[in-house]
Amino acid sequence: MFEGDSVTLTCRGPRFPGSNLTLWHFKDKLWKSTYKKTLLIKDAEETQTGKYECQIQGSPRSNPVQLTVSKDQLILQAPPYAVFERDLLVLKCRGWKDRSMSKLRAVFNTGAEGGWLS
């Protein structure tokens, strides 16, 4: 995401009687506690890049979510899951403040000998 963008993280899981508190961990440290199951990161800054986890009181922590906040003009987004040889790979290119993009040229190293694509 770009600096200045906003995102809402949602903590899902069973809530037991008396366990309404949601703990939010950032970079493996307790960051915030709230009685809401959502966390709004508004006007994101590059310093907010890192691993986020939530924990409902009395339950284990969630799987981590990596959030990357960028100052760049262009972001190439890849899927959050593993991609293997012969899998279809869809990449998305986003411009800062949704600026239109035209006449872009992408060059990728496939990892194979002489494996450059453009």
N, C-alpha and C positions, 0 to 999 in steps of 0.2 A: 504494500500500500504506500501511497505517497504521504509526505508530511502534510498535515492539515486535513487529511481524510479522517473519517470517524468509522468505528467498528463496534459492534455489540457482541460480546462473548456470552454464551448461555451455558449454565451448569445444569446438566440433566442427571437424574438419578433418584433413587428412592429417598424419601424424606420420612424419618421416623418421628413419632410424637415427641415434641420438645427439642427437635433438631432442625430448627429453622435457619440457623446461621450458616452462611456460605463463606468459606475462606478462599481467598484468591492468592496464589503464589506466583511470583514473578522472579525469574532467574534463581529458582530453588529457595527463595526466601518468602516468608509470609509478608504479603504486601498490603492487603485490605481484607476486612471482614464486613459483611453486609447481610441484611435479612432478605435481600432480593436474590433471585437466581440468575440475574443478568448483570453484566459489567459493561458500561459504556466507556470507551476510550474515544474522547472527542478531541479534535484538532491534534492528531497524533504527532509526536516528535520522534526524531531518529533515536533518541535515548530510550524510547519505549520498545525498541527492537529486542526480542528475546523470547524465551520459553515461558508460556503461561499455563498454569494448572489451576483447577478448582477442587474444592473438597467440601462436601456437605458434612456438617458436624456429625461425628460418629461413623463416618465412612472413609474408605481409603481415597487418596488423591486420584483425580482423573488422569487420563493419558495427556501428555503435553501437546500444546499447540504452539507452533513457531510463528511468530508475527515479525515481519520485517518491514520497517518504515524507512523509506528511501527519499533522499533529496534529489535523485536523478530526474531527468526529463522523460525518461522512457523506462518501462519495466517489462521484462519478458517473463510471463507467468507460465509455470509448468504445473502439471498435476501433483497433488500431494502424496501420490502413491508410487510404488516402484513400477518402472517400465522395463520390459525385457525385450531382447532381440525379436524382431518381427512384430512387436506390438505396435498398434497405431498410437502415435504421439501427437497430441493436439497442444500447440503452444498459443498463447494469447499475448499480443503486444498492446500495452496500454500507454497512452501519452498523458503527461501531467495535465491536470485540470481538463481531462477528456479532449485535449487538442486533437484535431484530425491528423492522421498520419498518412502520407502518401510518398511514393517513390522511396520506400525503405528497402534496404538490402540486408538480409541476414546471412551470416556465414557461421557454420557450425562444424566443430571437429567431432567426427563420429567415433574417434578412439581407434579406428582401424588404420592400418598403414596407408597413408595417402588419403585418408577418409575425411576430406573436407567437402561439405555441401554448401551450396549457396542458392 
